[in-house]
Amino acid sequence: MAHILDGRSILITGGASGIGRAVALRCADAGAAITITDVNVEAGTGVADEIVRNGGEAQFVRLDVTDEAQHHAAADAAMKAFGKLDGSCNAAGKPFQGRPMHEIDPDFWESVYALNLRSVFYATRAQVPAMLDAGRGSIVNVASTAGIAAFPGGADYCAAKGGIMSATRAAALDYAKLGIRVNSVLPGATRTPMMQGQMDAFDGLEDMMMAANPMGRLAEPDEIAYAVRWLLSDEASFVTGTMLIVDGGLTAA
């Protein structure tokens, strides 16, 4: 496999599990030095250790994505360890409550907004300055097909993921002439620990999602990670402001 990220320093939020973990492992396979961030210290450290055992470079930094100061500390840690910050994948998030909009608890709504959307704003503020200094960079924000194809009981999640998509497009225009590309990946239902928790909580959800998908299955985290890895690489050098849908054809139907 070509090491399309050789010499790159990549920071990942939500890197301890699910899509973030897969992105960390697949970017390390491609030659990148990885800064994994998450609130789960044990799992995040485990991912970093796995990369190092496989001959790669990685570190873990604890990050609560709702705290802007911690985003700056994580970016600084990437710079200190690897000398630069070439790219990032902002994958941290929180699922939906599964209630009609008028029954969603306001505090829960705010937590979904904070973990999914406000975190991307904080991450951008922390990550972009290092990339501006280098004159180049690539940011990939993990949104969702929920941002373009809503579902009952998901107003909190759909609103946050739609916001990520809009913010990403605007940021892409902010930085297009400054060498920084900003894109979003829109996964369909993906077999992650977070999604498993939703499927366990709502009877019949897994069968419903599989039946609705043209491929008849859920995505695996690596299938999303490969798309992210491509967007982080120079193979996508003329791609910015895009929404890369990885959903097995769900939104084409």
N, C-alpha and C positions, 0 to 999 in steps of 0.2 A: 504494500500500500504506500502510495506517495505520501510523504510527510508534509501535507499542505499547510501546516501551522508551525513548521520548524522555526525555532527562535522567537516565537510569540509568547507573550504573557497574557493570560486570559483569566478574568475574574468571573465567578459564577455565584449568584445568590440562590438560595434554596438548593445548594449543591449536595446535601446530605442524603437525599432520596429522590425517587421518581425521575422526572425529566431532567432536573438539575444534576443529579448523580450521573445519569447516562451521558449528558453533555460533558461533564468533567472527564469521564473515562474515555470517551471517544475523541475529545480534543487532545487529551494526553497521548492517546495512540498516534495522533497525527503530529506529534512533536512539540506541543505547547507546554509551557510551564503553567501550572494551574493554581489559582488561589480560590479555595472552596470556602464559601461562607454559609452559615446557617445558625439557628439557635440550638440545634441538636449537636452538642459538642462531641458526644461519643460516636454518633453515626458519621458526622462530618470528618472527624479525625480518622475514622476507619476508611473513608474514601481516599483521603490523602495518603494514608499508609499503603493502601492497595496500589495506588499509582506509583509510589516510590518503590515498592516491592517489584513492580513490573518494569523498573528501569527508568521511570519518568521523574519529573520534578513537580512537587506539589507542597502546599502548606494549607493548613486550616486556620481560619480566623472566625471567631464567633461574631455573628452579626444579627441583631434584631432589626429587620428591614423597616420597622416603623420609627426608628431613631436615626435622624439624619447624621448626627455626629458619628455614629458607628459606620455609616457608609463611607465617610471621609477617612476614618481610621482604617477601614478595609482597603480602600484604594491606596492609602499610604503604605500599608503593609505589602501590597503587591509591588509597589515601586521599590520599596526597601529590599525585598527578597530577590526580585528579578530585574531590577533596574529600569523598568518601564511598565506601561499598561497599554497593550495593543488592542484589546477587545474585551467584551463582557457579554454575558448572557444573564438576563434578569428573569429568573424562573420561579422565585418565591411566590407563594400565593395561598389563598384560603378558599374553600368550596362554598357552595350555596346552602341556605337554610332549608330550602324545600317547602316554602310557604307562599301563598298568594301575597301580592305586594302589600296589601293593607294589614297583613298579619305578621310581616317581618319585624322582628324586634329592632328598634332603632340603633341600639348599641351593636347588635350583630351586623347591621348594614354598615355602620361606620368601621367596624373591624375588617369587613370584606374590602371596603374602599381603601383602608389604610394598608392592608397587606398586599393587595393586588395592584392598585393604581398609584396611591401616594408613594409607595415604595419605589416605583419606577421613576417618579419625579426626583426623589431623593438620590437614587442611584445615578441618574443622569448628572445631577449637580456635582456629585463626587467624582464620577468617572471621566467626564469630558475634559476638565482642565489638564489632566495628564496626557490625554490624547491630543489636545490642542498644542501642547508643548512639543510633541513629537511630529505634529503635522499630519497625523493619520490615525485611524482607529475604526473599529466596527462594533456597534452595539446591537444586540438582538434581544428584543423583549418578547417574552412568551405570553401571548394573548390566548385566544380560544375561538373556535367556531361559534361559541356562545355569543360572541360579540356581533355576529352577523346573522345568526339563526337562533332566535330566542326559544325558550322552552318554559312550560308552566312551572311555577315555583322557583324560578331562577332570576328574578328581577335584580337582586343584589349582585349576583355574579355576572350576569349579562351586561349590566351597566358598567361595572368595573372593567371588564375585558374589552368592551367597546371603547371605553375611555383610553385604554392602553393603545389601541389601534390608532385612534385619532391623535393622541399625543406623539406617537411614534412618527406618523406622517409629518406632523408639524416640525418635530425635531430634525427630521431628515432634511427639510428645507433650510432650517437654521444653520446646519453644518455642512451642507453639500459642497460648498466652495472652500471649505476649510479642511477637507480631507477625511472627514468622519462620516461613515455610512451608518444609518439607523434603520433597522428593519424589524418587523414582527413576524413571528411564526404563530400560526393558528392551528393548534392540534385539535383533532376530534377527540372523542372519548379514548383515553389512554390508560392502560393497565398499570397504574401507579398506586402506591399505598393510600394516597389521598382519595383517588377514585374508588379503590376497594372499600374504603370507609363509607363512601356515599352509597355504594351498591349494597353494602351490609345494612345500611340504615333504611333504605327504601326498597321494600320487597318488589321484585320484578323489574327493577331498573336495568340490570345487566341484560336480561333477555330483550327488553324493549330497545336498548341501544344497539344490540347486535342485529336485531331484526330490521332496524331502521337503516343500517349501514349497507351500502351496495356490496361491500366485501364480506359482510356477514360476521364481522369480528371487531374487537377493539384493537387500537394500535399498541405496539410495544414501545417502551421509552426510547430504545435505540433508534427506532424509526423516526422519531422527532429529533433526536440528537444529531443524526446525520444531516438533516436539513439545517439545523443551527450551525453545525460545523462548516458546512458549505458557505453560509452567509458570512461567517467570521473570516473566511479565507479570501485570498486574492482571486480565486476563481469566480467570485461574485463582485469583482471590483467596480462594475457599472450598475450595481443593484443597490438602490437606496429608496426608502419610503414605501417599500413593498409590503404586502401581507401574503406571506407564503402559507397557503392552506395545505395541511397534511392531515387528511380526514377520511381517506378511503373512498372518496367520492360522495360523501354525505351531502355537502352543500351544492353538488352538481345536479342532484335529483330535483 
